[in-house]
Amino acid sequence: MTHSIIKASNYTALQLIKGYQRYLSPIKGFKCASGHLYGDTTCSAAIKAIVKNQGIVQGFPAIQNQLKRCHSAARQLAANPGQPQSGVFCCVLPIPL
């Protein structure tokens, strides 16, 4: 890929994440499972940081790991109904990772 295509891809990805965080995330009313279970950043914030620091192409393995982490957290929460889960959701749970 040429440098300009990669730069455009990174910019587009960041704009999509920002739009999601600003307009969609507040409406949906839930937090990602990873952020809830581990008490750290949400997937969108983590992926945004990865794209900023590594770019979407080089950061792709780290993005996959973040989504797998969220998927695993959602499974952990589902297996432990005694844990508070109100407003928790994994966007990738139906997708086998």
C-alpha positions in Angstrom: 0.0 0.0 0.0 1.2 3.5 -0.7 1.7 5.9 2.2 -1.2 8.1 1.2 -3.7 5.1 1.2 -2.5 4.0 4.6 -2.8 7.5 6.0 -6.3 7.9 4.5 -7.3 4.5 6.0 -6.0 5.5 9.4 -7.8 8.8 9.3 -11.0 7.2 8.2 -10.8 4.6 10.9 -10.2 7.3 13.6 -13.2 9.3 12.3 -15.5 6.3 12.4 -14.4 5.5 15.9 -14.9 9.1 17.0 -18.3 9.2 15.4 -19.3 5.9 17.1 -18.0 7.2 20.5 -19.8 10.6 20.2 -23.1 9.6 18.6 -23.8 5.9 18.9 -22.1 4.9 22.2 -24.1 7.3 24.4 -27.4 6.1 22.9 -26.8 2.3 23.1 -26.6 2.5 26.9 -24.0 -0.3 27.5 -20.3 -0.7 28.0 -18.1 -3.3 26.4 -17.5 -6.4 28.5 -13.7 -5.9 28.6 -14.0 -2.4 30.0 -16.6 -3.6 32.5 -14.8 -6.8 33.7 -11.3 -5.4 33.9 -12.2 -1.9 34.9 -10.1 -0.4 32.1 -10.7 1.3 28.8 -13.5 0.3 26.4 -12.8 -1.5 23.1 -13.4 1.7 21.1 -11.0 3.7 23.1 -8.3 0.9 23.0 -8.7 0.5 19.3 -8.6 4.2 18.7 -5.3 4.3 20.6 -3.9 1.4 18.6 -4.8 3.1 15.3 -3.2 6.4 16.5 0.0 4.7 17.6 0.5 1.9 15.2 -1.9 2.5 12.3 -4.7 0.2 11.2 -2.5 -2.1 9.2 0.4 -2.6 11.6 -2.0 -2.5 14.6 -4.4 -5.1 13.2 -3.0 -7.9 15.4 -3.4 -5.7 18.5 -7.0 -4.8 17.4 -7.8 -8.5 17.0 -6.3 -9.1 20.5 -8.5 -6.4 22.0 -11.6 -7.9 20.4 -10.7 -11.3 21.6 -10.2 -9.9 25.1 -13.7 -8.4 25.0 -15.1 -11.7 23.7 -13.4 -13.6 26.5 -14.6 -11.1 29.1 -18.2 -11.4 27.8 -18.0 -15.2 28.1 -16.6 -14.9 31.7 -19.4 -12.6 32.7 -22.0 -14.8 31.1 -20.6 -17.8 33.0 -20.8 -15.9 36.4 -24.4 -14.7 36.8 -23.6 -13.4 40.3 -21.4 -10.7 38.9 -23.1 -7.4 38.2 -23.7 -7.2 34.4 -26.1 -4.4 33.9 -25.4 -2.5 30.7 -22.6 -4.9 29.6 -22.3 -6.2 26.0 -19.7 -7.6 23.7 -20.1 -6.5 20.2 -18.2 -9.5 18.8 -19.8 -12.3 21.0 -21.8 -13.8 18.2 -18.7 -13.9 16.0 -16.4 -16.9 16.6 -12.9 -15.5 17.4 
